[in-house]
């Protein structure tokens, strides 16, 4: 991975959201720390509500917010944020070095409509994102975890889909993409079984890099190899949020 120009914490701070941490029974600011998928950072008492993100305060405007889960090195967010300054983007990445790499890209270009955090997306959705406050969620090329014993580590699970439905506003969109056909079938089966979503579009594409539009680094590599890419778009309905059975568990 080519290293971008290094920036100090003060230079990166305007482009990061500091995740609150629970210490001694109180929520407070703390250093950004990656949170693994197998364990949440704290066990939050039911009586202690975590502070919710105030999007307008965070971005300094009332523009709609879209979230990318697993932004990697930030190529998609970089491209789309440059083209759409009227939309605020929130990038979540669990690997610290990638989150720092992406945040540096945004800081160098002074993209004030992008903020990032290093954490588990499900934890962020469940604890800190207000219900119905997000206009779009992007999940592109999540790690498929090939071995059966590792499948529990998948980002896209029935619980994650329910968490996504919770944060999306009615009429908002969930957009997914992968170059793994088996994973695409699992993801779409989960969402199609939920009354909280309505499928709008689904495709398998072998378009070239030049034809593909905004891409993640994984998508660019897949298209350069001629590997098919599957995509789907789902709209948030007024239907109830349900956690369906996991098609990958059978």
ABEGO torsion letter per residue (X at the ends): XBBBBBBBAAAAAAABBBBBBBBGGBBBBBBBBBBBAABBABBBBAABBBBBBBAAAAAGBABBBBBBBGAEAGAAAAAAAAABAABBBBBBBABAAAAAAAAAAAAAAGBAABBBBBBBAAAAAAAABBBGABABBBBBGBBAGABAAAAAABABBAAAAAAAAAABBBGBBBBBBBABAAAAAAAAAAAAABAABBBABBBBBABBAAAAEBBBAAAAAAAAAGBBBBBBBBBBBABBBBBBBBAAAX
